[in-house]
Amino acid sequence: MAMQREMAGLVVLAALWGASFLFMRVAVPALGPFVLIALRLGLASLVLLPILLLRGGLPLWRQHWQRIAVVGVFLSALPFCLIAWASLSLPAGVASVLNATTPLMTALWAMPLAGERMSLPRAAGLLLGLAGVLVLMLGRGAAFDVQTLLPVLAMLGATACYGWSGHMAKRWLPGLPSLVTASGSLFSGAVLVTPLALLTLPAQAPTATVWGAVVLLALGSTALAYLIFYWLIDKLGATRASSVTYLVPVFGVLWGSLLLAEPVGVLMLLGGVLILCGVLLLGWRRAG
């Protein structure tokens, strides 16, 4: 029974994170990337910080606030803004599949930051991931022009940020509870992005649909999703909890197709399969 709850938690978490691309796709044209992400980070912080206080995590945050702030730039503020900007032109399903390159980026950063070597399985996984990205671009009818290439590069830049911040969090903040790191990084990101948001406020008031997408993005796909993720780490361990990575693109494509009528072509599916195979190959190498 306990395992069923944990598996259900994995599915719910994947559904929430997959839906984040849908919510950004709906809200970012009306608000712009900076305003949307400032709202996402600010509202999520309002939920997580009281929980952090109740659990006595404030002293740890104070002790490590500078490093948490730096990690937060690359864990939330910068990648969230890049993804929001890419969502102006990328379908939600494509963005969610590209987001699955995070483990590939983490493996690349492991070489300069952790001294790991380029083994054959690692090289094969990275090549499969790159092939998947290229197939995705072809599936969008890409002529490899600037207009097509920049949103894809923005998504890859976001996953590169995730990969770097993961390594630096381990190096700078060893043993620090995940709730402290996440709450502090979200708040730090909100402080950073808010001035940019104030300079780019929309000329027209957002519609109720846009506000609904913002609230669901901040409270559901960010605050609630983080809490579920911490619970899963506690129950399953970090490695098994991270398997949610494989489910997120499935829900990203599903929500985009069902709710935004985004087309799902053969090349898009093939690109997603190649990326996930690359990720699985990297994971198999680490387990072996």
Contacts in CASP RR format, 6 or more apart in sequence:
PFRMAT RR
TARGET T0000
AUTHOR 0000-0000-0000
METHOD contacts of the structure
MODEL  1
MAMQREMAGLVVLAALWGASFLFMRVAVPALGPFVLIALRLGLASLVLLP
ILLLRGGLPLWRQHWQRIAVVGVFLSALPFCLIAWASLSLPAGVASVLNA
TTPLMTALWAMPLAGERMSLPRAAGLLLGLAGVLVLMLGRGAAFDVQTLL
PVLAMLGATACYGWSGHMAKRWLPGLPSLVTASGSLFSGAVLVTPLALLT
LPAQAPTATVWGAVVLLALGSTALAYLIFYWLIDKLGATRASSVTYLVPV
FGVLWGSLLLAEPVGVLMLLGGVLILCGVLLLGWRRAG
2 235 0 8 1.000
6 232 0 8 1.000
6 235 0 8 1.000
6 236 0 8 1.000
9 228 0 8 1.000
9 231 0 8 1.000
9 232 0 8 1.000
10 232 0 8 1.000
10 241 0 8 1.000
10 243 0 8 1.000
10 244 0 8 1.000
10 247 0 8 1.000
11 247 0 8 1.000
12 228 0 8 1.000
13 225 0 8 1.000
13 228 0 8 1.000
13 229 0 8 1.000
13 232 0 8 1.000
13 244 0 8 1.000
14 244 0 8 1.000
14 247 0 8 1.000
14 248 0 8 1.000
14 250 0 8 1.000
14 251 0 8 1.000
15 251 0 8 1.000
16 220 0 8 1.000
16 221 0 8 1.000
16 224 0 8 1.000
16 225 0 8 1.000
16 228 0 8 1.000
17 221 0 8 1.000
17 225 0 8 1.000
17 244 0 8 1.000
17 248 0 8 1.000
17 251 0 8 1.000
18 96 0 8 1.000
18 221 0 8 1.000
18 248 0 8 1.000
18 249 0 8 1.000
18 251 0 8 1.000
18 252 0 8 1.000
18 255 0 8 1.000
19 216 0 8 1.000
19 221 0 8 1.000
19 251 0 8 1.000
19 252 0 8 1.000
19 255 0 8 1.000
20 217 0 8 1.000
20 221 0 8 1.000
20 222 0 8 1.000
20 225 0 8 1.000
21 83 0 8 1.000
21 87 0 8 1.000
21 92 0 8 1.000
21 93 0 8 1.000
21 95 0 8 1.000
21 96 0 8 1.000
21 99 0 8 1.000
21 252 0 8 1.000
21 255 0 8 1.000
21 256 0 8 1.000
22 92 0 8 1.000
22 213 0 8 1.000
22 252 0 8 1.000
22 255 0 8 1.000
22 256 0 8 1.000
22 259 0 8 1.000
22 260 0 8 1.000
23 213 0 8 1.000
23 214 0 8 1.000
23 216 0 8 1.000
23 217 0 8 1.000
23 221 0 8 1.000
24 36 0 8 1.000
24 83 0 8 1.000
24 84 0 8 1.000
24 87 0 8 1.000
24 92 0 8 1.000
24 95 0 8 1.000
24 213 0 8 1.000
24 217 0 8 1.000
25 87 0 8 1.000
25 91 0 8 1.000
25 92 0 8 1.000
25 95 0 8 1.000
25 256 0 8 1.000
25 260 0 8 1.000
26 209 0 8 1.000
26 210 0 8 1.000
26 213 0 8 1.000
26 260 0 8 1.000
27 36 0 8 1.000
27 206 0 8 1.000
27 210 0 8 1.000
27 212 0 8 1.000
27 213 0 8 1.000
27 214 0 8 1.000
27 217 0 8 1.000
28 36 0 8 1.000
28 84 0 8 1.000
28 85 0 8 1.000
28 87 0 8 1.000
28 88 0 8 1.000
29 88 0 8 1.000
30 202 0 8 1.000
30 204 0 8 1.000
30 206 0 8 1.000
30 207 0 8 1.000
30 210 0 8 1.000
31 39 0 8 1.000
31 202 0 8 1.000
31 206 0 8 1.000
31 210 0 8 1.000
31 214 0 8 1.000
32 84 0 8 1.000
32 88 0 8 1.000
32 200 0 8 1.000
32 202 0 8 1.000
33 81 0 8 1.000
33 84 0 8 1.000
33 85 0 8 1.000
33 88 0 8 1.000
34 81 0 8 1.000
34 193 0 8 1.000
34 196 0 8 1.000
34 197 0 8 1.000
34 199 0 8 1.000
34 200 0 8 1.000
35 197 0 8 1.000
35 200 0 8 1.000
35 201 0 8 1.000
35 202 0 8 1.000
36 84 0 8 1.000
36 214 0 8 1.000
36 217 0 8 1.000
37 77 0 8 1.000
37 80 0 8 1.000
37 81 0 8 1.000
37 84 0 8 1.000
37 193 0 8 1.000
37 197 0 8 1.000
38 190 0 8 1.000
38 193 0 8 1.000
38 194 0 8 1.000
38 196 0 8 1.000
38 197 0 8 1.000
39 197 0 8 1.000
39 214 0 8 1.000
39 218 0 8 1.000
40 80 0 8 1.000
40 214 0 8 1.000
40 217 0 8 1.000
40 218 0 8 1.000
40 222 0 8 1.000
41 76 0 8 1.000
41 77 0 8 1.000
41 80 0 8 1.000
41 186 0 8 1.000
41 187 0 8 1.000
41 189 0 8 1.000
41 190 0 8 1.000
41 193 0 8 1.000
41 218 0 8 1.000
41 222 0 8 1.000
42 186 0 8 1.000
42 187 0 8 1.000
42 190 0 8 1.000
42 218 0 8 1.000
43 214 0 8 1.000
43 215 0 8 1.000
43 218 0 8 1.000
43 219 0 8 1.000
43 222 0 8 1.000
43 223 0 8 1.000
44 186 0 8 1.000
44 218 0 8 1.000
44 219 0 8 1.000
44 222 0 8 1.000
44 223 0 8 1.000
44 226 0 8 1.000
45 183 0 8 1.000
45 184 0 8 1.000
45 186 0 8 1.000
45 187 0 8 1.000
45 190 0 8 1.000
47 219 0 8 1.000
47 223 0 8 1.000
47 224 0 8 1.000
48 179 0 8 1.000
48 182 0 8 1.000
48 183 0 8 1.000
48 186 0 8 1.000
48 223 0 8 1.000
48 226 0 8 1.000
48 227 0 8 1.000
49 183 0 8 1.000
49 184 0 8 1.000
49 187 0 8 1.000
51 179 0 8 1.000
51 183 0 8 1.000
51 227 0 8 1.000
52 58 0 8 1.000
52 61 0 8 1.000
52 179 0 8 1.000
52 180 0 8 1.000
52 183 0 8 1.000
52 184 0 8 1.000
55 179 0 8 1.000
57 177 0 8 1.000
57 179 0 8 1.000
57 180 0 8 1.000
60 176 0 8 1.000
60 177 0 8 1.000
60 180 0 8 1.000
61 68 0 8 1.000
61 180 0 8 1.000
61 183 0 8 1.000
61 184 0 8 1.000
64 172 0 8 1.000
64 173 0 8 1.000
64 176 0 8 1.000
64 180 0 8 1.000
65 184 0 8 1.000
65 188 0 8 1.000
67 172 0 8 1.000
67 173 0 8 1.000
68 173 0 8 1.000
68 180 0 8 1.000
68 181 0 8 1.000
68 184 0 8 1.000
68 185 0 8 1.000
68 188 0 8 1.000
69 184 0 8 1.000
69 185 0 8 1.000
69 188 0 8 1.000
69 189 0 8 1.000
70 168 0 8 1.000
70 172 0 8 1.000
71 165 0 8 1.000
71 166 0 8 1.000
71 168 0 8 1.000
71 169 0 8 1.000
71 172 0 8 1.000
71 173 0 8 1.000
71 181 0 8 1.000
71 185 0 8 1.000
72 165 0 8 1.000
72 184 0 8 1.000
72 185 0 8 1.000
72 186 0 8 1.000
72 188 0 8 1.000
72 189 0 8 1.000
73 188 0 8 1.000
73 189 0 8 1.000
73 192 0 8 1.000
74 161 0 8 1.000
74 162 0 8 1.000
74 164 0 8 1.000
74 165 0 8 1.000
74 168 0 8 1.000
75 161 0 8 1.000
75 162 0 8 1.000
75 165 0 8 1.000
75 166 0 8 1.000
75 169 0 8 1.000
75 181 0 8 1.000
75 182 0 8 1.000
75 185 0 8 1.000
76 185 0 8 1.000
76 186 0 8 1.000
76 188 0 8 1.000
76 189 0 8 1.000
77 188 0 8 1.000
77 189 0 8 1.000
77 190 0 8 1.000
77 192 0 8 1.000
77 193 0 8 1.000
78 158 0 8 1.000
78 161 0 8 1.000
79 157 0 8 1.000
79 158 0 8 1.000
79 159 0 8 1.000
79 161 0 8 1.000
79 162 0 8 1.000
80 158 0 8 1.000
81 193 0 8 1.000
82 154 0 8 1.000
82 155 0 8 1.000
82 157 0 8 1.000
82 158 0 8 1.000
82 161 0 8 1.000
83 95 0 8 1.000
83 99 0 8 1.000
83 154 0 8 1.000
83 155 0 8 1.000
83 158 0 8 1.000
85 151 0 8 1.000
85 154 0 8 1.000
86 95 0 8 1.000
86 151 0 8 1.000
86 152 0 8 1.000
86 154 0 8 1.000
86 155 0 8 1.000
86 158 0 8 1.000
87 95 0 8 1.000
88 151 0 8 1.000
89 147 0 8 1.000
89 151 0 8 1.000
90 98 0 8 1.000
90 151 0 8 1.000
90 152 0 8 1.000
90 155 0 8 1.000
91 256 0 8 1.000
91 260 0 8 1.000
91 262 0 8 1.000
92 252 0 8 1.000
92 255 0 8 1.000
92 256 0 8 1.000
92 260 0 8 1.000
92 262 0 8 1.000
93 249 0 8 1.000
93 252 0 8 1.000
93 253 0 8 1.000
93 255 0 8 1.000
93 256 0 8 1.000
93 257 0 8 1.000
93 262 0 8 1.000
93 268 0 8 1.000
94 136 0 8 1.000
94 140 0 8 1.000
94 268 0 8 1.000
95 155 0 8 1.000
96 248 0 8 1.000
96 249 0 8 1.000
96 251 0 8 1.000
96 252 0 8 1.000
96 253 0 8 1.000
97 136 0 8 1.000
97 249 0 8 1.000
97 252 0 8 1.000
97 253 0 8 1.000
97 268 0 8 1.000
97 271 0 8 1.000
97 272 0 8 1.000
97 275 0 8 1.000
98 133 0 8 1.000
98 136 0 8 1.000
98 152 0 8 1.000
98 155 0 8 1.000
98 156 0 8 1.000
98 159 0 8 1.000
98 275 0 8 1.000
99 155 0 8 1.000
99 158 0 8 1.000
99 159 0 8 1.000
99 248 0 8 1.000
99 249 0 8 1.000
100 245 0 8 1.000
100 246 0 8 1.000
100 248 0 8 1.000
100 249 0 8 1.000
100 272 0 8 1.000
100 275 0 8 1.000
100 276 0 8 1.000
100 279 0 8 1.000
101 129 0 8 1.000
101 133 0 8 1.000
101 155 0 8 1.000
101 156 0 8 1.000
101 159 0 8 1.000
101 275 0 8 1.000
101 279 0 8 1.000
102 159 0 8 1.000
102 162 0 8 1.000
102 163 0 8 1.000
102 245 0 8 1.000
103 245 0 8 1.000
103 279 0 8 1.000
103 282 0 8 1.000
103 283 0 8 1.000
104 125 0 8 1.000
104 126 0 8 1.000
104 129 0 8 1.000
104 159 0 8 1.000
104 275 0 8 1.000
104 278 0 8 1.000
104 279 0 8 1.000
104 282 0 8 1.000
105 156 0 8 1.000
105 157 0 8 1.000
105 159 0 8 1.000
105 160 0 8 1.000
105 162 0 8 1.000
105 163 0 8 1.000
105 164 0 8 1.000
106 162 0 8 1.000
106 163 0 8 1.000
106 166 0 8 1.000
106 167 0 8 1.000
107 116 0 8 1.000
107 122 0 8 1.000
107 125 0 8 1.000
107 126 0 8 1.000
107 282 0 8 1.000
108 126 0 8 1.000
108 160 0 8 1.000
109 160 0 8 1.000
109 163 0 8 1.000
109 164 0 8 1.000
109 167 0 8 1.000
110 116 0 8 1.000
110 167 0 8 1.000
111 117 0 8 1.000
111 118 0 8 1.000
113 164 0 8 1.000
113 167 0 8 1.000
113 168 0 8 1.000
113 171 0 8 1.000
114 167 0 8 1.000
116 122 0 8 1.000
119 285 0 8 1.000
121 281 0 8 1.000
121 282 0 8 1.000
121 284 0 8 1.000
121 285 0 8 1.000
122 282 0 8 1.000
122 285 0 8 1.000
124 278 0 8 1.000
124 281 0 8 1.000
125 277 0 8 1.000
125 278 0 8 1.000
125 279 0 8 1.000
125 281 0 8 1.000
125 282 0 8 1.000
126 278 0 8 1.000
126 282 0 8 1.000
128 274 0 8 1.000
128 275 0 8 1.000
128 277 0 8 1.000
128 278 0 8 1.000
128 281 0 8 1.000
129 274 0 8 1.000
129 275 0 8 1.000
129 277 0 8 1.000
129 278 0 8 1.000
129 279 0 8 1.000
131 271 0 8 1.000
131 274 0 8 1.000
132 270 0 8 1.000
132 271 0 8 1.000
132 272 0 8 1.000
132 274 0 8 1.000
132 275 0 8 1.000
133 152 0 8 1.000
133 156 0 8 1.000
133 271 0 8 1.000
133 275 0 8 1.000
135 267 0 8 1.000
135 270 0 8 1.000
135 271 0 8 1.000
135 272 0 8 1.000
135 274 0 8 1.000
136 152 0 8 1.000
136 267 0 8 1.000
136 268 0 8 1.000
136 271 0 8 1.000
136 272 0 8 1.000
136 275 0 8 1.000
137 144 0 8 1.000
137 148 0 8 1.000
137 149 0 8 1.000
137 152 0 8 1.000
138 267 0 8 1.000
139 265 0 8 1.000
139 267 0 8 1.000
139 268 0 8 1.000
140 148 0 8 1.000
140 268 0 8 1.000
141 148 0 8 1.000
142 148 0 8 1.000
142 149 0 8 1.000
169 176 0 8 1.000
169 181 0 8 1.000
173 181 0 8 1.000
178 229 0 8 1.000
178 230 0 8 1.000
178 233 0 8 1.000
179 226 0 8 1.000
179 230 0 8 1.000
182 226 0 8 1.000
182 230 0 8 1.000
186 222 0 8 1.000
206 214 0 8 1.000
229 241 0 8 1.000
229 244 0 8 1.000
232 240 0 8 1.000
232 241 0 8 1.000
232 244 0 8 1.000
233 241 0 8 1.000
245 279 0 8 1.000
246 276 0 8 1.000
246 279 0 8 1.000
246 280 0 8 1.000
249 272 0 8 1.000
249 275 0 8 1.000
249 276 0 8 1.000
253 262 0 8 1.000
253 264 0 8 1.000
253 268 0 8 1.000
256 262 0 8 1.000
257 263 0 8 1.000
257 264 0 8 1.000
END
